Amino acid sequence: MENDLLAPLKALILRQWQAHGRESPIDGLYLTAATAPAGPIHAVYRPSLCVVVQGAKTSMLGDRAFRYDAGKCLIASMEVPIRAEITGATPDRPYLAFSLALDPATISDLLLEQDGTGEAATGPALGVHALAPELIDPLSRLIALCDRPRDIAVLAPLIRREIVWLLLNGPMGSALRQIGLADSHMARIGRAIAHIRAGFAAPLNVRVLAGIAGMSPATFHRHFKAVTAMTPVQYQKQLRLQEARRLLLSDGADITRIGYAIGYESPSQFSREYRRLFGAPPGRDGQAIRRAVTRHVEM
């Protein structure tokens, strides 16, 4: 995409970032600005549209890498744990991006307005696409609403609906249909994932998950791996360890107690798997991230 087409979005993101930071006044709209490469960043992506207007980023889903830079966007069609890195950012050309939550109910509603629902084949929960030029105007209008808080409640839902409609009728439509179709393979896997997330500390029962998805265990395992690039056990493990890191950051709780709270029966296994994912044992990593947050607050 031509750089001048992205200029309005760049200016808006930078201004709103300086005014509000990551969390904008619009529900589900998050902004990012970075002046240097950063990562690894561990997070759970929810159904959303992520757009980079300057710089570059890589998101890892299991062993699959999704790279996107200025003028590209990433669609996340369900909740998946990822590891990401900002790979392109300098003080002169900072990384600028935003993400917008996608509402499955809105997608389902707009699918009824289409002449047929089209295909929604099972595929990875993440996908990278070029940002369609016709999306720049509504996305700019939505971000600009941050300056007009009185208008947000009335106008933001209308603009978001316009954005979803354009997405559905463009090259990213197939990914969105996976979110909106209640009986698609993606939606069935999504129901099983919601069950895992609701009770991630409990032992995993693949037969129960397959029943929730309305599939045989073998079919469920195949579709789950196709969507998440992980087995159900690997998915649960990532959720557990990300929750452990959140607990370490929030209250610095006893490491052994955290391990038991997230479902581990062996403190040594918890520490070993935590280190494998985050690169340091829980005690040392917890101290490091608390120091980093303290420095950020002091700045």
N, C-alpha and C positions, 0 to 999 in steps of 0.2 A: 504494500500500500504506500502511496506517495506520502512523504513526510509532512507536507503542508496540510493534508487532509486530517492528520492526527493533531495538528497544532491546537485546535480548540479544546480537545480532551486533555492535552498536556497541561495547558494553562489552568483548566478547571481543577484537575487532580492536585496540582501543586498548591493552588490557593486553598482548597478545602483541606488538604493535609496539614497545611500550616495553621488553619483555623481549628480543626477538630481532631487531628491525628487519625488513627486507624478507623475508629468507629464514627461514621458520619451520622447526622441526624435522621437519615432515612433507614428504616429497618432493613437489615439484610444487605446494605451497601457498605463495603469495607474498602478502604484506600491503603495503598502502600507506596512509600517512597524510601529509597535507600541510595546512599552516596558511595557505597563500596559493596563488593560481592559479600554474600552472607550465606550461612548455612553450615551444616545441614539443619533444616527446619522440619520438625516432626509435627504433623497435624492430621486432623480428620477432615477431608473435603466432604461437604454436603452438596446436594444438587445445586449447581451454580454455574454462572458464566464468569470466567476470569479473563480479563483483557489486559494485555501489555501494550502500553503506548510508547514506552522508551526503555531500552535495556533488554535484558534477556533472563529467562528462568528455565530451570529443568525440574520437573516433578517425576518422582519414581513411584510407580505402582507395582509392588513386588519387584521383579527384575526388569520391568519395562520402563524405558525412559521416554518422557514426553517433553520435548524442547520447544519453547515458543518465545518469540522476540517481538519487536515493535510491529504492530499491525496484525498480530496473531492472537487467537483466543483459545482457551481451553474450556471444554464443556465437561463438567462432572455430573454424571447421571444418577449417582447414588452415593451413599455414605461409605467412604473408603479411607483407611489410614495410608498416608503417603509420607515420603521423605523428599524434601525439595531444597533447591539451592538457587539463590539469585546469582547468576553468572556474569551478567553485564551491568555494571554500575560504576560511575565515577562522580566526583564532585561537580564536574562540568556538565555531565550528562547522566543525571541520576536515574535509577530504575524507577519508573512510574507505572502503576497498575491499579486496577480495582477489580473487585469481585461483587457479583450481584446474585443473591439467592433466587432460585427458581421455584415457584410454587406449583407442585404437582396438580393441585385442584384447578389452577388457572390453565395449565397445559391441557388437562382433560376437557375443560369447558371449551377451549378454542379448537380442539380436535373435532368437536361436533360441528363446528362451522366450516370445516373443510369438506371437500367432495371426496369422502373416503379418508381413511386414516393413514394410508401408505404403509410401508414396511417398517418393522421395528425388530430387526434381527438381533439376536444376542451378540454383544461385542464388549470390548473393554469399557469399564466404567468411566474412563477418561478418553478424550479425543481432542486433537489440535486441529484448528481450522483457520483460514484467513478471515479477518473481520470484514464482513460485507459493508461497503460504503454507506448503504442506506441505514445502517444501524448507528452511524456516528451522530446524526441529528437527535434521535430520541434519547440516546445515552447521554449526550451533552445536556439536553433539557432536564433529564432526571438529576444529574449531578448538580446542575445549576440551582435546583430547588433547595439545596442545602442553605443557600443565601436567603430563602424565603420560607421560613418555618411555618407561617400561617397557611401556605399553599400546599404543604406536603400531604396532609390527610386527604385532600380532594384530588389533587393532580397526580401524585405519585402512582396510585393504583392504575390510573388510565394510561400513563406512559409505560408502566411495567407491562401492561396488557399489550400495548403496541409493540414493545420489544419482543415479547414472547411470540406474537403473531408473525413478526418478520423472521424470527429464528425458525419457527415451524415451517415456513414457506421458503426457506433458503437451504443451503447445503448442510446446515446443522440440524435440519428437521428430523432426520432419522434418530439422532441421539436424544432429542427432546421427546419424540414419540415413545421411546423406551421408558421415560419417566411417567408419561401421561396415560398409557394404556394399562388398565387394571389387570389384564390377564396376560401381558407379555411375559416372556421368560425373565426379563430384567425386573419387572414388578414382583414376580414370584420370589426371585432371589432377594429382592429388597425386603420382602416380608420376613424372610429367614434372617437377614442381617439385622433387622430391627429386634428380633428375638434374641440374637447374640448380644447386641448392645445393651438390651434391657437387663440381661443377667450374665454379663461377661465373667463374673467371678465364679459362676457355677460350672460343674463339669459339662463338657460338650457332648451332646447326643446327636449324631448325624442323622439317625433315623427319624428323630423328632423334627429336626430341621427340614429334612426331605418331605415329611408329611405336611409341614407348614407351607412349603413351596408347591405341594401337589405333584411331586415327582418321585420316582424311584431313587434310592440312595445313589446308585451309579450315575443316573442322569443328573441328579442334583449336584454331585461332586464335579461332574464335567462342566456344567453351566456356571457353577460358582467360581471355578478356576478360570473360565473364559472371561468372566466379568471382572474379577478382583485380582487376577494373577497370583492368587494365594489359595491354599487349602483353607477350609473352615478353621482348622486348628491354628494355622499361621495367622489368620485374620484375628481370631480371639486373642492370641498372644500379643499382637501389636496393640490391640485395644487395652489389654491389661497393663502393658508396660507404659503406654502413654498416660494412663490414669495414675500409675505409680509416680511418674515424673510430675504430674500436676499436684499430687499430694505432697511430694517433696518440696515443691516450690511454695505451696500455699501455707503449710504449717510446719514443715521440717519434721514430720512425725518420725517415730522410731522405725528404722528400716525393716526390721523383722516384722513389726506389726503391719506395715504397708504390704509386705509380701503376702502375709496371710489374708489381708483384707481384699486383695485382688485375685485370690484363688490359688496361690502357690502353697504347697504343703512343705516345701523345703527352702529355707532361707538361702542356702548355697546355690540352688537351682535358680532362684529369683535373681540373685546377684550376678550369676553367670550370664543369664539371658538378657538382663538389663545392660550389662557391659557390651554384649554382642551387638545390641541395637544402637545404643547411644555412645559407645566408645569409651566409657568410664564406668566404674562401679557406682551404685546408687549414692553412697555417702559423698564421694568426691564430686560427682556430677551435680548433686543437690546443692553443695556449697558453691560450685562454679556458677550455676544459673541464678542463685540468690544474689551472689556478688554482682553479676551482670545486671540484674534488675535494679539493685541498689544504685549502681553507677548511673543507669539510665534515669532513675528518678532524681538523683542529685543534679544531673546535667539539666 
